Amino acid sequence: MTDNMANLTDRHIERLSEYLTRHGREYRWLHDVSLWRETMLPIMLFKIILLAALFPALVLLIIETLDGSFVQGLRASTQVYTIVAGILLGLFIIAYPLYILVSGGRYSILFEMDDKGIDHVQMPARGVDRTDLLARAGFVAGLASGNLSAAGASVLALSRKRMHTSFSNVRKIIIYERKQVIKLISRDMTRNLIYSEVKDFALIKDLMLERCPPEATAIWR
């Protein structure tokens, strides 16, 4: 999608809301997440930590079981899991608030969606004014001039991390109506959190449900 930003110059740019634009079948919007109030991200990281701690415990259990001592292996693996999970969770409790402080307490995300998939692009939050970020991302300058090619280069320069989810690989869609968040879970178990403004949520939700495969499970929470 990003490789085709230069081709957006000749397309009609329609502003659907303050932060949501449409270019044909492609949509782009910017959203700010307050890390002090956000709960889904730390919960997801918490689950990942628990799963990561399970790996060495399972390896130990398998080794002990092959040696003919399942009960001893179960006890040892439980101890290992408790120690590893405790260490990782302790580091997480220390590191996450530090990350929030370093990032300015804000997580700015640029979303780019077409018929094939959606990109979740982390943008810098500290040291960049929101209005300036919007302009450099092409929401203000691009709308005013009708030219997003220069803004596309700014987006690439500003972006830190990018996560792409192909709609054809989505197996589960979890919709959090009250939080205006959609979680896309792919077949490879990767999770992509999609945020939006309240007034844009219904449109974005419908577009994703339309573009994900019919066999994907949709869950409302």
C-alpha positions, 0 to 999 in steps of 0.5 A: 500500500505504501509503495503506491502512495505516489500514485495517490496524486491523481486520485480524488481525496475525500475527507470523511471526518476530522481524521479519516480520509478516503482515496477510492477504496483506500482509507487512512486515519490517525488515532491517539491512544492514551497509554495511561488509560489504555488497558487492552495493550498491557493485557495483551502483553501480559498474555504474551508473557505468560505464554512465553514463560510456558515454553521452557516449562514445557521443554523441561516437562517433555525431557523429564517425561522421556526420562520416565518421570512425568510427576517429577517433570510436572513439579519441576516445570511448574517451578520453572514456569513460576520463576520465569513468569515472575521474572518476566512480569517483574520486568514488565511492571518496571519497563512498561511505565518507563516506556509510557514516560519516554513516549510521552504517555501517548501512542499515535497510530496511522492506519492505512486500509485497502481491500487486501489488508490494513497497516498499523503504523506507529508514529512518534508521539513525543516532540511532535505537535499533533497538528504538525503530525497530521499535516506531515502525514498528509491529512491537512496538507494532502487534503488542501493540495490534493497531492499526497506524494510528498506527504507519503515520504514524510510518513515513511520518515516518521513511522517507527514500526509497521504491522500489516494484517492481510484480510484473507488471513484473518480468522477471528474479529473481536469487536469492542464496541464501547472502546471503539477497538477491533482486534484482528487475529490472523491464522499465524496468531498475530494480533492487530489492534485497530483503534478509531474515533467514536464517530468513525467506528461504525464505518471502519467496523463495517468495512472490515467485516465486509473485507474479511473472509466469510469464514472468519469468526466475529465476536462482539464484546 
